[in-house]
Amino acid sequence: MNFNRLNTLEMETEDHYRKKANVYRTSPEYGKMISLYPILETTIKDCKGEHLVA
């Protein structure tokens, strides 16, 4: 673990966060959450392909 990085306010790269999001979306916990909250699944599908950040 890089402790020096923890003491700075630098953000990770966009690619880093995209990889994290992909891992999260393929996790069993995410699948369970989606199945428990159908409106969340609909909302996520509605936002698919949107460019939400600059």
C-alpha positions as CSV (number, residue, x, y, z in Angstrom):
1,M,0.0,0.0,0.0
2,N,1.3,3.4,-0.9
3,F,0.9,5.4,2.3
4,N,2.3,8.6,0.7
5,R,-0.6,8.7,-1.6
6,L,-3.1,8.5,1.3
7,N,-1.7,11.8,2.7
8,T,-2.4,13.8,-0.5
9,L,-5.6,15.1,-2.0
10,E,-4.9,13.7,-5.4
11,M,-7.6,11.8,-7.2
12,E,-7.0,8.5,-9.1
13,T,-7.3,8.4,-12.8
14,E,-10.6,8.1,-14.6
15,D,-9.5,4.7,-15.8
16,H,-9.0,3.6,-12.2
17,Y,-12.5,4.6,-11.3
18,R,-14.0,2.9,-14.4
19,K,-12.2,-0.3,-13.4
20,K,-13.5,-0.1,-9.9
21,A,-17.1,0.5,-11.2
22,N,-16.8,-2.5,-13.4
23,V,-15.7,-4.7,-10.6
24,Y,-18.5,-3.4,-8.4
25,R,-21.2,-3.9,-11.1
26,T,-20.1,-7.6,-11.5
27,S,-20.1,-8.4,-7.8
28,P,-22.7,-10.7,-6.2
29,E,-23.5,-7.9,-3.7
30,Y,-24.5,-5.5,-6.6
31,G,-26.7,-8.2,-8.2
32,K,-28.4,-8.8,-4.8
33,M,-29.0,-5.1,-4.3
34,I,-30.5,-4.7,-7.8
35,S,-32.8,-7.6,-7.2
36,L,-34.0,-6.2,-3.9
37,Y,-34.7,-2.7,-5.3
38,P,-36.4,-3.0,-8.8
39,I,-36.8,0.8,-9.1
40,L,-33.0,1.1,-8.8
41,E,-32.5,-1.3,-11.6
42,T,-34.9,0.8,-13.8
43,T,-33.2,4.0,-12.9
44,I,-29.8,2.6,-13.7
45,K,-31.0,1.3,-17.1
46,D,-32.5,4.8,-17.8
47,C,-29.1,6.4,-17.2
48,K,-27.2,3.9,-19.3
49,G,-25.1,5.7,-21.9
50,E,-25.6,9.1,-20.3
51,H,-22.5,11.3,-19.9
52,L,-23.1,12.4,-16.3
53,V,-19.7,13.9,-15.5
54,A,-17.4,16.2,-17.4
